[in-house]
């Protein structure tokens, strides 16, 4: 039998099996929002408003909207695919948060694309433990101004559905994050690194090339060497295709997000997924314009090794940060309040600093002060 | 913008002139020196800036350019004083004329690689410094030195030598000073342009690698190898970020290639150039010392096995290294700046990584081996080079021992062994938390590609070399 016939018959068998498998699957609707206005005890957090419109739950937010399911779900590992129909205003990652019956919290990210409704198939069989089940499900739509959720379903998938979800996850483009300097994200095929199928492919191709070279009158040793080398080349080429697809996607993302912008606007765009950085660079500019030349500054309540304090120290230059500085800054999240009459900065009920003078306020939570006790 | 490009071009042109005056014209490979010039020019520039900073002079484009010119002139004088062995006339070239499917495949590969380079260029010149590690380890110090117009060496200053801004005062200054240099020319500390050197080191690595393989295997296989090296995702990313591992990759590769060419030609200038690149590597990252030790070890092996006189070669190897890195090591010694990353500064926490966890006892952490191999065999940072390298090494182990590839293996395996020693005894979390291990590997990944390429060439193109004999080019 010729190799072409063998490949053809094998492929037909695969399709036939896939067809058989696809006939047996069940769907469980966990969030099916419809016009009746019943949101089935799902809770929305971090939202300015949430309402039902056109059979979808609409979340409007100036931060990161969250959707939390009731705590009586029972998603087992057999329901290994989540199907979500979502419309998003931003190109951002969404995070699925699972709480299991055993008390574990498991996270899984997937990418949301801006535009009209899209159906997302997310393979979750790799994160739900075998001997446990999910009792509650949360969705964190990072930095999305507006999200509409039509439905959230858990599916006991057919072969084809499972394959589609795994395939979708495999081609999900990566982003550059602060950790990319240490490693790139390895694309996954379901539970395993995509290098596993590449190794399998390398093995299969090695056998084929080995036979080919053997028939070309090479010695067995030569055939092995050439066969394995060529198989590795083929696998490495596929690797390059997948990873370069990432770079192309990132390139087009960055052209959209960074071109024609000032350096500060670019930094704001790169830190867009971090809520604590909202307005941060405006605040840095305000500090620089307020503090006299030659003076030094320090964070009023944050410890020197606080991540935001370290970032601020860098961006504040040429204004230097010093423990003995005569100027101080307070930023959102410090939970500090200033009593101008007494010149006292409080954190909760405790007095943190005395003899301060407000130099300039950025907003209710962020300001620059002069420490009158420092000469 | 123009000033920014000038700041990039001045050191490269100076490096190119030095190299062109040092080595005989070699038509087919004339452009090769451009890629070496990137590292040489930048290295001499930061060396000049460091010397200038040591005497407390105020940094400005003019003062630095003058001192840089003086350093280049001294290098030229030394060059003509200590003339090396004249390299042999170019021998048989196997850079075949491409035709048929090879031509089309080479064009396809070249186009693909160009798209990658274009991507890195665009990202490098549009993204601001973003990665936190880059800011804390390198750019914070650079920004401070830029605004202070010097190395802040007044003993009473609370920001002495970058204290309060630089995480580890023992970290070398090469990429920090390159950022200061560009900022001085641009007139501000531009978060985008000060890291322009990243892109140039990226094309430097690709260029040096391409020509090194081309000398061994010809144009077609050089393109093929270049395609796979440039497909390494972590290398691509480091081409656009201001981190020091890529420059160290460059110096490691350039010094190894020069050393390898020295073993085949006997050209002492190549050995000295290798040594200079190693010194520049030490001024880029502390790990550069590993490469110096490894190449030194390979040199000794070569001299002993080939029964060559030791003294002359060792002088050509040690003297340039000492001249270039000496001031930095003396400075480090004088101020007590170490090489480590301990929580107390630049010291060492032997047998206990403070960030590894309270329950981890003191000792050699053998448990990291599994994770170490998982990083290289199951993650997507380096394409499939590690399994392929393992395969060709095992399969052609006799070739490894019997041909000149053994010197490349000596270097590569020594470096990996030294890194492993550090992970086992000092920096366990570099492996377990996936922080330093891949960046460290990036510094020797081009070496592994080169070693693999040369081994394959020795096997599949047996006419390319006989053990220990000069051949092909040079």
Contacts between the chains, C-beta under 8 A, distances in Angstrom:
chain1	res1	chain2	res2	distance
A	176	B	130	7.6
A	176	B	237	7.2
A	178	B	130	7.1
A	178	B	131	5.5
A	178	B	132	4.8
A	178	B	133	7.7
A	180	B	131	7.1
A	180	B	237	5.5
A	180	B	241	8.0
A	181	B	131	4.4
A	181	B	133	5.2
A	181	B	134	6.5
A	181	B	237	7.1
A	181	B	238	7.4
A	181	B	241	5.9
A	181	B	243	5.7
A	181	B	439	7.0
A	182	B	133	7.5
A	182	B	434	6.0
A	182	B	435	5.2
A	182	B	436	7.4
A	182	B	438	5.9
A	182	B	439	6.1
A	183	B	234	7.1
A	183	B	375	8.0
A	183	B	379	6.5
A	183	B	381	5.6
A	183	B	434	5.4
A	183	B	438	4.9
A	184	B	233	4.4
A	184	B	234	6.2
A	184	B	237	6.6
A	184	B	380	5.9
A	184	B	381	5.8
A	185	B	380	7.6
A	186	B	378	7.4
A	186	B	379	4.8
A	186	B	380	4.1
A	186	B	381	8.0
A	187	B	380	6.6
A	193	B	378	4.8
A	193	B	379	6.8
A	193	B	380	7.4
A	194	B	380	7.2
A	195	B	377	7.3
A	195	B	378	5.5
A	195	B	379	7.5
A	195	B	380	6.8
A	195	B	384	7.5
A	196	B	378	7.6
A	198	B	384	6.8
A	199	B	387	7.4
A	202	B	384	7.7
A	202	B	387	8.0
A	224	B	395	7.5
A	225	B	395	5.9
A	225	B	396	7.8
A	225	B	459	7.2
A	228	B	391	5.9
A	228	B	395	7.7
A	229	B	388	7.8
A	229	B	392	7.5
A	229	B	456	7.2
A	232	B	384	6.0
A	232	B	387	7.4
A	232	B	388	4.6
A	232	B	391	7.1
A	233	B	224	7.9
A	233	B	228	7.9
A	235	B	384	5.9
A	236	B	228	5.7
A	236	B	231	7.1
A	236	B	383	5.3
A	236	B	384	4.7
A	236	B	385	7.9
A	236	B	388	7.3
A	239	B	231	7.0
A	239	B	380	7.2
A	239	B	383	5.2
A	239	B	384	6.1
A	240	B	227	7.4
A	240	B	228	7.4
A	240	B	231	3.7
A	240	B	383	6.7
A	243	B	231	6.8
A	243	B	233	4.8
A	243	B	380	6.4
A	243	B	383	7.8
A	244	B	112	7.8
A	244	B	115	8.0
A	244	B	116	6.9
A	244	B	231	7.1
A	246	B	233	7.5
A	247	B	116	7.2
A	247	B	119	5.3
A	247	B	233	7.9
A	247	B	236	6.3
A	248	B	119	7.5
A	250	B	123	7.7
A	251	B	119	5.2
A	251	B	122	6.6
A	251	B	123	7.0
A	254	B	122	7.7
A	254	B	123	6.4
A	254	B	126	6.5
A	254	B	127	6.9
A	255	B	122	7.7
A	258	B	126	5.0
A	258	B	127	6.8
A	259	B	126	6.9
A	263	B	128	5.5
A	263	B	190	6.7
A	263	B	191	5.1
A	263	B	192	6.1
A	266	B	126	7.4
A	266	B	127	7.2
A	266	B	128	5.2
A	266	B	191	7.9
A	266	B	192	7.5
A	267	B	128	5.4
A	267	B	130	7.6
A	267	B	191	7.0
A	270	B	127	7.3
A	270	B	128	7.0
A	270	B	130	5.1
A	307	B	132	8.0
A	310	B	136	6.7
A	311	B	132	7.8
A	311	B	135	7.6
A	313	B	140	7.5
A	313	B	164	7.9
A	313	B	165	7.1
A	314	B	135	5.5
A	314	B	136	7.9
A	314	B	139	7.3
A	314	B	140	5.1
A	314	B	143	6.7
A	314	B	165	7.7
A	317	B	143	4.8
A	317	B	144	6.5
A	317	B	147	5.8
A	317	B	189	7.4
A	318	B	147	4.0
A	320	B	144	7.9
A	320	B	159	6.8
A	321	B	164	7.1
A	322	B	158	6.1
A	322	B	164	7.6
A	323	B	158	8.0
A	324	B	158	7.9
